[in-house]
Amino acid sequence: HPRARSMSLSRNDPPPSDEPVRLVLETPYLIRRAIIRIGERTLFGFNQRELEPLIG
């Protein structure tokens, strides 16, 4: 989504753990572009192949 890209969200520089909640509250359209944090990994968007190995 262009607005999500304009926020400069990066897999290499994930937001602090409380930041995703604030971002979703301020910009609800991000719900469609999930921010998933598992350990030190942060995923933006839903990619089943990328997510499955992380959740077992």
Helices and strands as residue ranges (DSSP letters): H 2-6, H 19-26, G 28-32, E 35-38, E 41-44, H 48-55
